[in-house]
Amino acid sequence: MPGGASLAMHRVTVTFAGGGSARLVIRRYVCPDQIVEDPEVAAHEAAVLELVGRILTPTPRLIGVDPSGELAGTPPVLMTELPGRPEWTAGRRWMRQLVEVLVNVHDIAADEASMVRPFSVYPQQSYALPKWVTKPVVWERAIEIFRGPVLDEDRTFIHRDFYPGNVLWHRRTVSGLVDWEAASVGPRSTDVAHCRINLLDEGLDTAEVFTREWEQHTGRTFNRWADIATIIGLLDSERRHLSAQRKRFVIETMLQHAVNQIDGP
């Protein structure tokens, strides 16, 4: 199956002796560095899948896990397959349903997710700025904030990789939310920020519409510290795979707004 930057995904059709069949998905963690860095990654995902079965949005149902890879050669997680595929329409109805999915995720309180790892930023191998940066002072201040205290407010269960590519749709209705590997307990705003960054291909206005929809639906205020955590947490990736020129300008604008909000006038 396509998808999964750090793992291999396979669709498996199981035929039962008494008749009938089921389509399942195996997610195999095949990146040696990831397994060394996080040997419990498969066990963590399995525990998360059992936890999120209670939310309103459909999620894959856990069938089995081989945490150490002793049986399968590399740690796999076996789960049910959900119908549908991702959609990127950026319409009002689409945006509203996207927000509702995120609200469903956050309905799991922090104390209900005690087995889930706490949120932390993704440290970078290097904090050298991309060559295209036009406001180095802003970036250097953002890096200073990123390396400081983690936002410790409005903590709940979070997906940590929430964006339209992980939301499945079938007949114009959300049919599931997948890819729970990075789930954590942390600030709600970090899920909003991750989605915002992935909406920037549509422009800053689209990201801001999503944010306003979320704020109006929840009565909460987005904390732009999460923009900094997300953007600086992608520095290593940005140096390897440069964003399109238009998106670079929007990213820098977003970072400027975040630094201004935190530092004040």
N, C-alpha and C positions, 0 to 999 in steps of 0.2 A: 504494500500500500504506500502511496505517497505521504509525505509529511514526516515530522520527527527528525530534527537536526542531529540529535545525540543518540538516536536509537533506530532500530529496524522494526517495521510494523508489518504484520502479516494478517490476512483474512483467512480464516479456517472454516470450512463447512463440516459440521459434525452430523453424521447420519446415525440415528438410533436403531437398535436391533428391532424394536417394536414398530418401526415406521416413523416418518417425520424427520426433520433435520433442524439445525440451528446454525446461524452464522456468528462466529466469535472472532475476536481480535486478540492477537498476541503482540504485546509491546516488549521487545527484547533490548535490554541495555547492553550495547555492543562497544561503547567507547571506553577503552581501558582506563584512561585518565579520570573519567567521571566515576567509575566504579571504585578506583583507589581513593578519590576525594570524598565520595559519599557511598560507602559500601552498603548502606541501608536503603538506598534509593528505591529499590523494588518493594521492599517491605513497607516503606513509608507510603508509596503510592497505593498499595493494597489497603492499608489502614484508612487512607483518605477516601478511597472508593466506598468502603463500608460506611463511613461517616456521612458522605454526601447523598447517600440513597434516600435520605429523609427530606431533601429540599424539593420544591415544587417543580423545578426544571428537571427533565429527565437526565440521568447520568448513567454511564456504563455500570453494569452490575458485575461485581467481582466474582469470578469463577475459581481462580486459583493463583498461587504465586509460588515461585521457587527463589526465595530471597538470596541465596548464595550462588545460584546457578549450578548447583551440584548435579541436578538431573538434566538440565537443558544446555549446559556448557557456558551460558551467560545468564544473568538474572532476568527472567521474564515475568510479566503479569498477564494473566488470561482473563478476558472480560467479554461481556456481550457487546455486539455491534449495535449502534443506534442508526436509525434511518436518517436520510437527509445529507445535506452538504452546506458548506459555508456560503453566505451571500454578502455582497458588498453593494448595497443599493443607496445607502445614506439618506433614504427618505424618512419622513417624520414617523410613520408607523414602525418602520424598521428600527429607528433610533429608540423609540419608546419601548419596544420589546427587548432591545439590547439592555436598556437600563433595568427593566423588570427582572431579567436574568441575573444581573449583578446584585440586585436587592435580595433575590432568593439566596444567593451564595452567602451574603453577609448576615442572613438570618440565623446562621449557626454562631452562637456566642463563643467568646474566647474560652470560657470555662467548660464548654461542651467539647472543645477540641484540644484537650490536654495532651493528647498523644501526637499532635501536629507540631512540627518544629516552629520556633519563633522566627519572625521576619528579621532579615539582616540585608544590608545592601550587598551588591555584588562587587567585591574588591577587584580592581583592575591590575593587570600586569604592569601597565605604564599609564601615567597620567599626562603624557605628552599630548599636546593639543593637535587636532587634525589640521592639515595645512590650509584648509579653506576658511578657517576661523578669521573673522574680521573684528571681533571684540574680545581680545585675549584677557583683558581685565575682568570682564564678566565671567568668563570661563574659569579663571583662576579663583575667583571668589566662590563660584559654584562648587569647585573641587574642595575648597576649604570647608564649605558647609557639608558637602557629601561625606567628608572624612571626620566630621564632628558627630555629635549625638544623633542617634536615630530618633525620628519622630515617635513620641510615645503618647499618642492620644487617639481616641476613637478606635481602639483595637478590637478586632473581631477575627473570625475565620476569613481568609482571603484566598482567591484562586492563584494569584501571583503571575499568571500568564493569560489574563483575561483580555481578549480582543476578538474581532469578528471572525478571525480564522479558526477559532476554537468553538464557535457557536454554530450548531447545525440547524438547518431549516428544511422543512418539508411542507409543501403546499402553502407557502407564505406564512408559516407558523414555526416558532422555535421548536425543534424536535430533540435538542440535547446540547449539553456542554461537555466537552472532552478535554483531555490532556491535563491531568491533575497532579503531575509529578512535582511541581514547584509549590503546591499549596502550603500556606503558612498561617500563623496568627500574627496579625500586624495591623497597621492603620488602613482603614477603608480607602483613603485617598490614593494609596499605592496602586490599587486595582484600577481606579479611575485614570490615573496618570499613564499606566501601561496601555490602556485602551486609547487614550488621547494621542500618544506617540504613534500608534499604528493607524490612526485616522488622519495623520498629517499629509498623506498622499492626496487626500481630498482637499487639503488646505486647513489653515488655522481656524477658519470659521466653523468647519465641521466639527473639529475637536471641541471648540467652545460650545457649540450647540449641544453636543453630548454631555458636557459638564453641566450646563444649565439644566438640562433635562434631569440629570441625576440629582442636582441640588434641589430642584423643585419637587421631585418625587419623594425625596427622603427628608427634606427640611434641614439638611446638613450643609456645611460649607467645605468646598474643596480646598485642601491645604497644598499650596504650590511647592512646598518642600518636596512633595512626591514627584513633581516634574524634574527637580534637580536629581533626586535619587535615581530616576529612570534614565535620564539623558546621560549623566556621568557614568552610570552603570553600563552604558553601551559604548564607552570610548574605545575599548579594544576592538569591538566588532566594527565600529565606524571606520577605524583605520584600515581594517581588512577589506571592508565592503562599503565604499563611499556612497552616501545617499545622493539622490538626484539634486542638482543645483537648487531647484525651487524648494525642495524639502529642507536643505541646509539652512536657507534663510529663515524658514519658519521655525526650525529647531532653535536657532540662535535667538529669535524673537521671543519664543516661549521661555527660554532660559533667562533672558533679560527680565521678563515680567516676574519670574519666580524670585530672582535675586532682589529685585526692587521691593517685592512684597515682604520679604523676610528682613531686609535691611532698613526698610522704611525710607521716607524722603530724605 
